[in-house]
Amino acid sequence: MKIEDMTERMKDFFGSPGTWTGFALRSAQCGFAAASVGVMASANSFSNYTAFCYLIASMGLQLLWSLGLACLDIYALKTKRDLRNPVLVSLFVVGDWVTAILSFAAACSSAGVVLLFEKDVHFCKMFPQLACGRLHDVFIELIWLLS
């Protein structure tokens, strides 16, 4: 298969680099990563638990990666450059794969700590002002789906 044929097929793909849909997806990733960092950083004594620190580090990396690619999408849209060559798309795929795995691992480890507190240690019963509940499951799925 020729490179020209591969490039032509990539132009029709939803969320391709250098398109408005790609920019929208990167912006959504950036927003959710920023929200995740903000929620975790605003929690009381989050830094006492390694899993929560790992989540902030992972979401910080996701935030920087998505912000960088969103800026690249804006640049490509303004200058009408084509970012859909196979080498560049391969770089995006590997970067997205790495950040997705890190985000999912961080979300799972954070959910594990929350489940430990909620079910085994009864931490949520001792401190009723904490927002414990099934929200952590939704949070994990949102992080993973949007990364």
Disulfide bonds with the S-S distance in Angstrom:
Cys124-Cys132 1.93
